[in-house]
Amino acid sequence: MTDTTLDDVERNLGRVEDLEQEEAISVLQTAKRDLEAMSTDADVDEERRQALEDRLDQRIREIEERDAYDGNVGEAMNPEDHDAP
């Protein structure tokens, strides 16, 4: 069992806003592993744990998509944003 609590995971989710992309994803992936480890703990509120896991997954996707967009992949997906033929 992990010593991490749901409150710890929630705090980590909030603090990734101030981190660089790679560090933010690393923090979120660690938090996700902690949440997965808590899934067998009867003392953990499973509904809250699952909601936090869903938020973590969503946040990871947001960061990865933002990076893809910043890497000009977004231009190909949204040609109306630039001078498209």
N, CA, C and O atoms as CSV, one atom per row, in Angstrom:
chain,resi,resn,atom,element,x,y,z
A,1,MET,N,N,0.836,-1.186,0.000
A,1,MET,CA,C,0.000,0.000,0.000
A,1,MET,C,C,0.876,1.243,0.000
A,1,MET,O,O,1.975,1.237,0.554
A,2,THR,N,N,0.399,2.275,-0.604
A,2,THR,CA,C,1.132,3.527,-0.693
A,2,THR,C,C,0.768,4.447,0.471
A,2,THR,O,O,-0.321,4.350,1.036
A,3,ASP,N,N,1.683,5.328,0.815
A,3,ASP,CA,C,1.414,6.303,1.871
A,3,ASP,C,C,0.719,7.542,1.318
A,3,ASP,O,O,0.339,8.433,2.078
A,4,THR,N,N,0.553,7.600,0.022
A,4,THR,CA,C,-0.092,8.727,-0.626
A,4,THR,C,C,-1.596,8.662,-0.374
A,4,THR,O,O,-2.196,7.587,-0.388
A,5,THR,N,N,-2.191,9.830,-0.143
A,5,THR,CA,C,-3.635,9.898,0.082
A,5,THR,C,C,-4.310,10.548,-1.124
A,5,THR,O,O,-3.646,11.098,-2.003
A,6,LEU,N,N,-5.635,10.474,-1.148
A,6,LEU,CA,C,-6.376,11.137,-2.213
A,6,LEU,C,C,-6.145,12.642,-2.173
A,6,LEU,O,O,-6.086,13.290,-3.218
A,7,ASP,N,N,-6.017,13.196,-0.982
A,7,ASP,CA,C,-5.731,14.633,-0.851
A,7,ASP,C,C,-4.373,14.970,-1.473
A,7,ASP,O,O,-4.229,16.005,-2.125
A,8,ASP,N,N,-3.376,14.100,-1.274
A,8,ASP,CA,C,-2.053,14.318,-1.884
A,8,ASP,C,C,-2.163,14.343,-3.407
A,8,ASP,O,O,-1.585,15.205,-4.069
A,9,VAL,N,N,-2.906,13.394,-3.944
A,9,VAL,CA,C,-3.078,13.314,-5.397
A,9,VAL,C,C,-3.774,14.578,-5.906
A,9,VAL,O,O,-3.392,15.136,-6.934
A,10,GLU,N,N,-4.782,15.011,-5.188
A,10,GLU,CA,C,-5.507,16.211,-5.602
A,10,GLU,C,C,-4.604,17.442,-5.568
A,10,GLU,O,O,-4.685,18.293,-6.454
A,11,ARG,N,N,-3.749,17.544,-4.560
A,11,ARG,CA,C,-2.790,18.661,-4.495
A,11,ARG,C,C,-1.816,18.614,-5.671
A,11,ARG,O,O,-1.503,19.646,-6.265
A,12,ASN,N,N,-1.338,17.411,-6.005
A,12,ASN,CA,C,-0.422,17.267,-7.138
A,12,ASN,C,C,-1.100,17.660,-8.443
A,12,ASN,O,O,-0.484,18.280,-9.310
A,13,LEU,N,N,-2.349,17.304,-8.577
A,13,LEU,CA,C,-3.102,17.676,-9.774
A,13,LEU,C,C,-3.169,19.194,-9.905
A,13,LEU,O,O,-3.053,19.727,-11.008
A,14,GLY,N,N,-3.352,19.876,-8.810
A,14,GLY,CA,C,-3.422,21.331,-8.828
A,14,GLY,C,C,-2.087,22.005,-9.091
A,14,GLY,O,O,-2.046,23.080,-9.688
A,15,ARG,N,N,-1.007,21.396,-8.658
A,15,ARG,CA,C,0.293,22.063,-8.793
A,15,ARG,C,C,0.946,21.897,-10.159
A,15,ARG,O,O,1.933,22.575,-10.446
A,16,VAL,N,N,0.432,21.025,-11.002
A,16,VAL,CA,C,1.065,20.816,-12.305
A,16,VAL,C,C,0.913,22.020,-13.224
A,16,VAL,O,O,1.620,22.126,-14.227
A,17,GLU,N,N,0.007,22.921,-12.897
A,17,GLU,CA,C,-0.182,24.125,-13.713
A,17,GLU,C,C,1.110,24.928,-13.815
A,17,GLU,O,O,1.361,25.578,-14.830
A,18,ASP,N,N,1.927,24.883,-12.767
A,18,ASP,CA,C,3.137,25.688,-12.706
A,18,ASP,C,C,4.386,24.960,-13.187
A,18,ASP,O,O,5.488,25.502,-13.103
A,19,LEU,N,N,4.226,23.744,-13.687
A,19,LEU,CA,C,5.370,22.932,-14.086
A,19,LEU,C,C,5.536,22.904,-15.596
A,19,LEU,O,O,4.587,23.114,-16.351
A,20,GLU,N,N,6.760,22.640,-16.013
A,20,GLU,CA,C,7.028,22.421,-17.426
A,20,GLU,C,C,6.343,21.128,-17.848
A,20,GLU,O,O,6.033,20.286,-17.006
A,21,GLN,N,N,6.108,20.968,-19.134
A,21,GLN,CA,C,5.335,19.849,-19.650
A,21,GLN,C,C,5.847,18.486,-19.181
A,21,GLN,O,O,5.077,17.690,-18.643
A,22,GLU,N,N,7.118,18.215,-19.378
A,22,GLU,CA,C,7.655,16.894,-19.027
A,22,GLU,C,C,7.514,16.605,-17.542
A,22,GLU,O,O,7.141,15.499,-17.151
A,23,GLU,N,N,7.812,17.602,-16.714
A,23,GLU,CA,C,7.696,17.413,-15.275
A,23,GLU,C,C,6.234,17.235,-14.869
A,23,GLU,O,O,5.926,16.414,-14.005
A,24,ALA,N,N,5.338,17.998,-15.485
A,24,ALA,CA,C,3.914,17.885,-15.183
A,24,ALA,C,C,3.408,16.489,-15.508
A,24,ALA,O,O,2.694,15.885,-14.708
A,25,ILE,N,N,3.770,15.977,-16.670
A,25,ILE,CA,C,3.327,14.634,-17.056
A,25,ILE,C,C,3.904,13.589,-16.105
A,25,ILE,O,O,3.215,12.637,-15.737
A,26,SER,N,N,5.145,13.760,-15.713
A,26,SER,CA,C,5.767,12.825,-14.774
A,26,SER,C,C,5.026,12.820,-13.436
A,26,SER,O,O,4.753,11.755,-12.882
A,27,VAL,N,N,4.704,13.994,-12.921
A,27,VAL,CA,C,3.969,14.098,-11.653
A,27,VAL,C,C,2.599,13.435,-11.790
A,27,VAL,O,O,2.165,12.702,-10.901
A,28,LEU,N,N,1.927,13.698,-12.905
A,28,LEU,CA,C,0.597,13.128,-13.116
A,28,LEU,C,C,0.646,11.613,-13.266
A,28,LEU,O,O,-0.230,10.916,-12.756
A,29,GLN,N,N,1.654,11.095,-13.957
A,29,GLN,CA,C,1.771,9.637,-14.123
A,29,GLN,C,C,2.075,8.956,-12.793
A,29,GLN,O,O,1.577,7.865,-12.519
A,30,THR,N,N,2.898,9.608,-11.966
A,30,THR,CA,C,3.170,9.069,-10.632
A,30,THR,C,C,1.898,9.061,-9.797
A,30,THR,O,O,1.611,8.090,-9.097
A,31,ALA,N,N,1.143,10.139,-9.874
A,31,ALA,CA,C,-0.120,10.220,-9.133
A,31,ALA,C,C,-1.090,9.147,-9.617
A,31,ALA,O,O,-1.818,8.556,-8.819
A,32,LYS,N,N,-1.098,8.899,-10.914
A,32,LYS,CA,C,-1.988,7.868,-11.471
A,32,LYS,C,C,-1.598,6.488,-10.929
A,32,LYS,O,O,-2.466,5.692,-10.571
A,33,ARG,N,N,-0.304,6.211,-10.872
A,33,ARG,CA,C,0.150,4.930,-10.315
A,33,ARG,C,C,-0.254,4.807,-8.840
A,33,ARG,O,O,-0.660,3.739,-8.380
A,34,ASP,N,N,-0.135,5.922,-8.111
A,34,ASP,CA,C,-0.543,5.913,-6.707
A,34,ASP,C,C,-2.036,5.614,-6.587
A,34,ASP,O,O,-2.453,4.838,-5.728
A,35,LEU,N,N,-2.834,6.231,-7.451
A,35,LEU,CA,C,-4.275,5.980,-7.427
A,35,LEU,C,C,-4.589,4.522,-7.751
A,35,LEU,O,O,-5.452,3.909,-7.124
A,36,GLU,N,N,-3.889,3.983,-8.721
A,36,GLU,CA,C,-4.108,2.579,-9.085
A,36,GLU,C,C,-3.762,1.664,-7.918
A,36,GLU,O,O,-4.440,0.663,-7.688
A,37,ALA,N,N,-2.706,2.006,-7.180
A,37,ALA,CA,C,-2.316,1.205,-6.021
A,37,ALA,C,C,-3.373,1.287,-4.917
A,37,ALA,O,O,-3.533,0.345,-4.141
A,38,MET,N,N,-4.088,2.402,-4.846
A,38,MET,CA,C,-5.127,2.580,-3.827
A,38,MET,C,C,-6.406,1.814,-4.159
A,38,MET,O,O,-7.283,1.685,-3.304
A,39,SER,N,N,-6.524,1.312,-5.365
A,39,SER,CA,C,-7.771,0.678,-5.791
A,39,SER,C,C,-8.118,-0.568,-4.977
A,39,SER,O,O,-9.279,-0.978,-4.940
A,40,THR,N,N,-7.139,-1.163,-4.334
A,40,THR,CA,C,-7.398,-2.360,-3.530
A,40,THR,C,C,-7.558,-2.046,-2.049
A,40,THR,O,O,-7.795,-2.949,-1.246
A,41,ASP,N,N,-7.433,-0.777,-1.680
A,41,ASP,CA,C,-7.545,-0.361,-0.276
A,41,ASP,C,C,-9.009,-0.093,0.059
A,41,ASP,O,O,-9.625,0.814,-0.500
A,42,ALA,N,N,-9.552,-0.877,0.961
A,42,ALA,CA,C,-10.964,-0.741,1.324
A,42,ALA,C,C,-11.263,0.576,2.028
A,42,ALA,O,O,-12.417,1.002,2.071
A,43,ASP,N,N,-10.241,1.228,2.581
A,43,ASP,CA,C,-10.439,2.486,3.304
A,43,ASP,C,C,-10.518,3.700,2.380
A,43,ASP,O,O,-10.828,4.803,2.831
A,44,VAL,N,N,-10.244,3.507,1.109
A,44,VAL,CA,C,-10.238,4.605,0.147
A,44,VAL,C,C,-11.613,4.735,-0.489
A,44,VAL,O,O,-12.222,3.739,-0.878
A,45,ASP,N,N,-12.095,5.960,-0.592
A,45,ASP,CA,C,-13.376,6.242,-1.254
A,45,ASP,C,C,-13.201,5.967,-2.743
A,45,ASP,O,O,-12.586,6.760,-3.456
A,46,GLU,N,N,-13.738,4.852,-3.209
A,46,GLU,CA,C,-13.523,4.407,-4.589
A,46,GLU,C,C,-14.108,5.401,-5.588
A,46,GLU,O,O,-13.519,5.614,-6.648
A,47,GLU,N,N,-15.219,5.998,-5.286
A,47,GLU,CA,C,-15.829,6.961,-6.211
A,47,GLU,C,C,-14.929,8.191,-6.387
A,47,GLU,O,O,-14.724,8.670,-7.503
A,48,ARG,N,N,-14.403,8.683,-5.282
A,48,ARG,CA,C,-13.492,9.841,-5.352
A,48,ARG,C,C,-12.192,9.457,-6.053
A,48,ARG,O,O,-11.658,10.228,-6.850
A,49,ARG,N,N,-11.683,8.254,-5.751
A,49,ARG,CA,C,-10.446,7.794,-6.374
A,49,ARG,C,C,-10.617,7.713,-7.886
A,49,ARG,O,O,-9.741,8.145,-8.636
A,50,GLN,N,N,-11.734,7.166,-8.334
A,50,GLN,CA,C,-11.981,7.039,-9.769
A,50,GLN,C,C,-12.144,8.409,-10.417
A,50,GLN,O,O,-11.657,8.631,-11.526
A,51,ALA,N,N,-12.819,9.324,-9.740
A,51,ALA,CA,C,-12.985,10.681,-10.275
A,51,ALA,C,C,-11.626,11.373,-10.427
A,51,ALA,O,O,-11.387,12.063,-11.417
A,52,LEU,N,N,-10.744,11.188,-9.451
A,52,LEU,CA,C,-9.399,11.770,-9.553
A,52,LEU,C,C,-8.611,11.122,-10.684
A,52,LEU,O,O,-7.886,11.805,-11.406
A,53,GLU,N,N,-8.746,9.819,-10.840
A,53,GLU,CA,C,-8.046,9.132,-11.926
A,53,GLU,C,C,-8.522,9.657,-13.285
A,53,GLU,O,O,-7.718,9.855,-14.195
A,54,ASP,N,N,-9.826,9.877,-13.413
A,54,ASP,CA,C,-10.364,10.438,-14.655
A,54,ASP,C,C,-9.822,11.842,-14.909
A,54,ASP,O,O,-9.487,12.182,-16.044
A,55,ARG,N,N,-9.733,12.663,-13.853
A,55,ARG,CA,C,-9.191,14.017,-13.995
A,55,ARG,C,C,-7.721,13.978,-14.398
A,55,ARG,O,O,-7.272,14.779,-15.218
A,56,LEU,N,N,-6.974,13.036,-13.813
A,56,LEU,CA,C,-5.559,12.894,-14.176
A,56,LEU,C,C,-5.402,12.518,-15.643
A,56,LEU,O,O,-4.578,13.094,-16.354
A,57,ASP,N,N,-6.195,11.551,-16.091
A,57,ASP,CA,C,-6.139,11.146,-17.500
A,57,ASP,C,C,-6.456,12.324,-18.420
A,57,ASP,O,O,-5.790,12.538,-19.433
A,58,GLN,N,N,-7.474,13.072,-18.049
A,58,GLN,CA,C,-7.860,14.222,-18.861
A,58,GLN,C,C,-6.746,15.268,-18.883
A,58,GLN,O,O,-6.447,15.836,-19.933
A,59,ARG,N,N,-6.144,15.519,-17.746
A,59,ARG,CA,C,-5.075,16.533,-17.667
A,59,ARG,C,C,-3.861,16.101,-18.484
A,59,ARG,O,O,-3.241,16.928,-19.152
A,60,ILE,N,N,-3.516,14.820,-18.438
A,60,ILE,CA,C,-2.390,14.318,-19.225
A,60,ILE,C,C,-2.674,14.525,-20.714
A,60,ILE,O,O,-1.806,14.981,-21.459
A,61,ARG,N,N,-3.897,14.189,-21.145
A,61,ARG,CA,C,-4.270,14.382,-22.555
A,61,ARG,C,C,-4.197,15.857,-22.946
A,61,ARG,O,O,-3.724,16.186,-24.033
A,62,GLU,N,N,-4.661,16.741,-22.071
A,62,GLU,CA,C,-4.623,18.177,-22.364
A,62,GLU,C,C,-3.190,18.657,-22.580
A,62,GLU,O,O,-2.913,19.412,-23.512
A,63,ILE,N,N,-2.291,18.213,-21.719
A,63,ILE,CA,C,-0.893,18.631,-21.822
A,63,ILE,C,C,-0.278,18.076,-23.100
A,63,ILE,O,O,0.421,18.796,-23.813
A,64,GLU,N,N,-0.530,16.806,-23.397
A,64,GLU,CA,C,0.025,16.204,-24.607
A,64,GLU,C,C,-0.548,16.857,-25.862
A,64,GLU,O,O,0.183,17.084,-26.827
A,65,GLU,N,N,-1.834,17.160,-25.862
A,65,GLU,CA,C,-2.445,17.813,-27.023
A,65,GLU,C,C,-1.926,19.234,-27.197
A,65,GLU,O,O,-1.717,19.690,-28.321
A,66,ARG,N,N,-1.719,19.926,-26.094
A,66,ARG,CA,C,-1.167,21.277,-26.161
A,66,ARG,C,C,0.232,21.238,-26.772
A,66,ARG,O,O,0.589,22.094,-27.582
A,67,ASP,N,N,1.012,20.243,-26.379
A,67,ASP,CA,C,2.354,20.099,-26.930
A,67,ASP,C,C,2.286,19.786,-28.418
A,67,ASP,O,O,3.070,20.325,-29.199
A,68,ALA,N,N,1.366,18.926,-28.816
A,68,ALA,CA,C,1.228,18.592,-30.236
A,68,ALA,C,C,0.817,19.829,-31.021
A,68,ALA,O,O,1.327,20.066,-32.116
A,69,TYR,N,N,-0.082,20.604,-30.482
A,69,TYR,CA,C,-0.527,21.819,-31.162
A,69,TYR,C,C,0.630,22.811,-31.279
A,69,TYR,O,O,0.836,23.421,-32.329
A,70,ASP,N,N,1.379,22.961,-30.187
A,70,ASP,CA,C,2.527,23.864,-30.205
A,70,ASP,C,C,3.598,23.395,-31.177
A,70,ASP,O,O,4.393,24.198,-31.666
A,71,GLY,N,N,3.622,22.095,-31.458
A,71,GLY,CA,C,4.611,21.533,-32.373
A,71,GLY,C,C,4.161,21.572,-33.817
A,71,GLY,O,O,4.677,20.818,-34.643
A,72,ASN,N,N,3.218,22.428,-34.138
A,72,ASN,CA,C,2.703,22.643,-35.486
A,72,ASN,C,C,1.821,21.523,-35.998
A,72,ASN,O,O,1.355,21.592,-37.135
A,73,VAL,N,N,1.579,20.510,-35.213
A,73,VAL,CA,C,0.631,19.495,-35.623
A,73,VAL,C,C,-0.746,20.126,-35.674
A,73,VAL,O,O,-1.573,19.766,-36.512
A,74,GLY,N,N,-0.987,21.055,-34.788
A,74,GLY,CA,C,-2.260,21.747,-34.752
A,74,GLY,C,C,-2.549,22.500,-36.031
A,74,GLY,O,O,-3.708,22.628,-36.426
A,75,GLU,N,N,-1.514,23.002,-36.685
A,75,GLU,CA,C,-1.709,23.714,-37.942
A,75,GLU,C,C,-2.281,22.790,-39.006
A,75,GLU,O,O,-3.140,23.194,-39.790
A,76,ALA,N,N,-1.806,21.557,-39.033
A,76,ALA,CA,C,-2.316,20.609,-40.015
A,76,ALA,C,C,-3.750,20.198,-39.688
A,76,ALA,O,O,-4.547,19.929,-40.587
A,77,MET,N,N,-4.067,20.151,-38.416
A,77,MET,CA,C,-5.406,19.755,-38.011
A,77,MET,C,C,-6.404,20.912,-38.146
A,77,MET,O,O,-7.603,20.685,-38.305
A,78,ASN,N,N,-5.908,22.143,-38.084
A,78,ASN,CA,C,-6.778,23.321,-38.153
A,78,ASN,C,C,-6.243,24.321,-39.178
A,78,ASN,O,O,-5.757,25.386,-38.798
A,79,PRO,N,N,-6.321,24.001,-40.445
A,79,PRO,CA,C,-5.728,24.885,-41.460
A,79,PRO,C,C,-6.383,26.265,-41.498
A,79,PRO,O,O,-5.770,27.218,-41.977
A,80,GLU,N,N,-7.607,26.389,-41.006
A,80,GLU,CA,C,-8.253,27.704,-41.028
A,80,GLU,C,C,-7.553,28.684,-40.082
A,80,GLU,O,O,-7.777,29.892,-40.161
A,81,ASP,N,N,-6.713,28.168,-39.196
A,81,ASP,CA,C,-5.986,29.030,-38.281
A,81,ASP,C,C,-4.861,29.790,-39.003
A,81,ASP,O,O,-4.348,30.780,-38.480
A,82,HIS,N,N,-4.495,29.348,-40.154
A,82,HIS,CA,C,-3.397,29.961,-40.892
A,82,HIS,C,C,-3.813,30.131,-42.345
A,82,HIS,O,O,-4.944,29.803,-42.703
A,83,ASP,N,N,-2.963,30.611,-43.143
A,83,ASP,CA,C,-3.274,30.835,-44.560
A,83,ASP,C,C,-3.357,29.503,-45.292
A,83,ASP,O,O,-2.361,29.020,-45.832
A,84,ALA,N,N,-4.501,28.935,-45.308
A,84,ALA,CA,C,-4.695,27.653,-45.999
A,84,ALA,C,C,-5.132,27.909,-47.431
A,84,ALA,O,O,-5.852,28.872,-47.700
A,85,PRO,N,N,-4.704,27.058,-48.349
A,85,PRO,CA,C,-5.107,27.245,-49.770
A,85,PRO,C,C,-6.594,27.004,-49.961
A,85,PRO,O,O,-7.100,27.115,-51.077
